[in-house]
Amino acid sequence: MTASQTAAAPLSSPAVRNRQITAGLIVAVIGAGTLAGAWYFQLVVGLAPCPLCLEQRIPYYIGVPLALVGALLALVRRPGQARIAIVLAAMLMALGTFLAVYHAGIEWGLWAGPTACSGAGAGMENGNILGQLQQARVVRCDEAPWRLLGLSLAGYNAFIAAALTVVAMWGASARN
């Protein structure tokens, strides 16, 4: 490589490169697996997601491709750009952790959830029962339809998203 090429694309050490690739791939693969699990529970098991369940998927929809982009950028020796993509993926996984903890707390009754999907719902007012029934949500955010070892899907998602945040930050913190 010439001096001008080296200045344009600084080479990262193999350790930094490997760490960024590893972190990006771990976040992408486990994140995609988490989404696949959510879709499995929805489509195969038949557990309809509540609005908060659907919101918890959004950080994965954006973070998984970003983590993959970060791994690819590290692979083509763009450590600075890889770091940015992996940091953004880490921020999204941290957001996913917050959303999952919030939802699990609602399920455990630690705090109130959104009125649109928690509690008894709106009272029947103004005698328009048919109109209110047509707008009623069936899937509640404050009831966990499935638990394993005492944890709901939101609880497991909190642990997964937190672990992916740590992995992404580990990858992003790699320096020459």
C-alpha positions as CSV (number, residue, x, y, z in Angstrom):
1,M,0.0,0.0,0.0
2,T,1.2,3.5,-0.7
3,A,1.4,6.2,1.9
4,S,-1.6,8.0,0.5
5,Q,-3.7,4.8,0.7
6,T,-2.6,4.2,4.3
7,A,-3.6,7.8,5.3
8,A,-7.0,7.4,3.7
9,A,-7.8,4.1,5.3
10,P,-5.9,3.6,8.5
11,L,-5.1,-0.1,9.2
12,S,-6.4,-1.5,12.4
13,S,-4.6,-4.1,14.3
14,P,-5.8,-7.7,13.8
15,A,-7.0,-7.8,17.5
16,V,-9.2,-4.7,16.9
17,R,-10.5,-6.0,13.7
18,N,-11.3,-9.4,15.1
19,R,-13.0,-7.9,18.1
20,Q,-15.2,-5.7,16.0
21,I,-16.1,-8.5,13.6
22,T,-16.8,-10.9,16.5
23,A,-19.0,-8.3,18.4
24,G,-20.9,-7.3,15.2
25,L,-21.6,-10.9,14.3
26,I,-22.6,-11.9,17.8
27,V,-25.1,-9.0,18.0
28,A,-26.4,-9.7,14.5
29,V,-26.8,-13.5,14.9
30,I,-28.3,-13.5,18.4
31,G,-30.4,-10.5,17.7
32,A,-31.8,-12.2,14.6
33,G,-32.4,-15.3,16.6
34,T,-34.3,-13.3,19.2
35,L,-36.5,-11.9,16.5
36,A,-37.0,-15.4,15.0
37,G,-38.1,-16.5,18.5
38,A,-40.6,-13.7,18.8
39,W,-42.0,-14.6,15.4
40,Y,-42.1,-18.3,16.4
41,F,-44.1,-17.5,19.5
42,Q,-46.5,-15.4,17.5
43,L,-47.0,-17.5,14.4
44,V,-46.4,-21.1,15.6
45,V,-47.3,-21.0,19.3
46,G,-50.1,-18.5,18.7
47,L,-49.2,-15.9,21.3
48,A,-50.5,-12.6,19.9
49,P,-48.1,-9.8,20.7
50,C,-49.3,-6.8,22.7
51,P,-48.3,-3.2,21.5
52,L,-45.3,-3.2,23.9
53,C,-44.1,-6.5,22.5
54,L,-44.2,-5.1,19.0
55,E,-42.3,-2.0,20.2
56,Q,-39.6,-4.2,21.7
57,R,-38.8,-5.6,18.3
58,I,-38.0,-2.2,16.7
59,P,-34.5,-1.9,18.1
60,Y,-33.7,-5.3,16.8
61,Y,-35.0,-4.5,13.3
62,I,-32.6,-1.6,13.1
63,G,-29.8,-2.9,15.4
64,V,-29.3,-6.3,13.7
65,P,-28.5,-4.9,10.3
66,L,-26.3,-2.1,11.8
67,A,-24.3,-4.7,13.7
68,L,-23.8,-6.7,10.5
69,V,-22.7,-3.5,8.7
70,G,-20.3,-2.9,11.6
71,A,-18.8,-6.4,11.2
72,L,-18.5,-5.9,7.4
73,L,-16.8,-2.5,7.8
74,A,-14.3,-4.1,10.2
75,L,-13.7,-6.9,7.7
76,V,-12.8,-4.4,5.0
77,R,-10.6,-2.5,7.4
78,R,-12.7,0.5,8.2
79,P,-12.3,0.5,12.1
80,G,-13.7,4.0,12.7
81,Q,-16.8,3.4,10.6
82,A,-17.2,0.0,12.1
83,R,-17.0,1.5,15.6
84,I,-19.8,4.0,14.8
85,A,-22.1,1.2,13.4
86,I,-21.4,-1.0,16.4
87,V,-22.0,1.9,18.9
88,L,-25.3,2.7,17.2
89,A,-26.2,-1.0,17.5
90,A,-25.3,-0.9,21.2
91,M,-27.5,2.1,21.7
92,L,-30.4,0.4,20.1
93,M,-29.9,-2.7,22.2
94,A,-29.8,-0.5,25.3
95,L,-33.1,1.0,24.2
96,G,-34.4,-2.6,23.7
97,T,-33.3,-3.4,27.3
98,F,-35.2,-0.3,28.6
99,L,-38.3,-1.2,26.7
100,A,-38.2,-4.9,27.9
101,V,-37.6,-3.9,31.6
102,Y,-40.5,-1.4,31.3
103,H,-42.8,-4.1,29.9
104,A,-41.7,-6.7,32.4
105,G,-42.3,-4.2,35.2
106,I,-45.8,-3.7,34.0
107,E,-46.4,-7.4,33.9
108,W,-45.2,-7.7,37.5
109,G,-47.4,-4.8,38.6
110,L,-44.4,-2.6,39.6
111,W,-45.8,0.3,37.6
112,A,-48.8,1.2,35.5
113,G,-48.7,0.5,31.8
114,P,-50.2,2.4,28.9
115,T,-54.0,2.7,29.3
116,A,-54.4,1.5,25.7
117,C,-53.3,-2.0,26.7
118,S,-53.2,-2.3,30.5
119,G,-55.7,-2.5,33.3
120,A,-59.4,-2.8,32.9
121,G,-59.6,-0.5,29.9
122,A,-61.9,2.4,29.3
123,G,-65.3,2.4,31.0
124,M,-68.4,2.2,28.9
125,E,-69.3,5.8,28.5
126,N,-72.0,7.6,26.6
127,G,-73.9,4.4,25.9
128,N,-71.9,3.7,22.7
129,I,-71.0,0.1,23.7
130,L,-70.7,-1.2,20.2
131,G,-68.3,1.5,19.1
132,Q,-66.1,1.0,22.2
133,L,-66.0,-2.8,21.7
134,Q,-64.9,-2.3,18.2
135,Q,-61.9,-0.2,19.4
136,A,-61.1,-2.5,22.4
137,R,-57.7,-4.2,22.3
138,V,-57.8,-7.9,23.1
139,V,-54.0,-8.4,23.9
140,R,-53.1,-6.8,27.2
141,C,-49.7,-5.5,28.1
142,D,-50.0,-6.2,31.8
143,E,-50.6,-10.0,31.5
144,A,-47.8,-12.3,30.5
145,P,-49.4,-15.1,28.5
146,W,-46.3,-17.3,28.9
147,R,-43.6,-17.8,31.5
148,L,-40.7,-20.1,32.0
149,L,-39.0,-20.2,35.4
150,G,-41.0,-17.2,36.4
151,L,-39.9,-14.9,33.6
152,S,-42.1,-13.7,30.7
153,L,-40.9,-13.2,27.2
154,A,-40.3,-9.5,28.1
155,G,-38.1,-10.6,31.0
156,Y,-36.0,-12.8,28.8
157,N,-35.8,-10.1,26.2
158,A,-34.4,-7.7,28.9
159,F,-31.6,-10.1,29.6
160,I,-30.8,-10.8,25.9
161,A,-30.9,-7.1,25.0
162,A,-28.6,-6.2,28.0
163,A,-26.1,-8.9,27.0
164,L,-26.1,-7.7,23.4
165,T,-25.5,-4.1,24.6
166,V,-22.5,-5.3,26.6
167,V,-21.1,-7.3,23.6
168,A,-21.6,-4.4,21.2
169,M,-19.8,-2.0,23.6
170,W,-17.0,-4.5,24.0
171,G,-16.6,-4.5,20.3
172,A,-16.9,-0.7,19.9
173,S,-14.3,-0.1,22.7
174,A,-11.5,-1.9,20.8
175,R,-8.6,0.5,20.0
176,N,-5.3,0.2,18.2
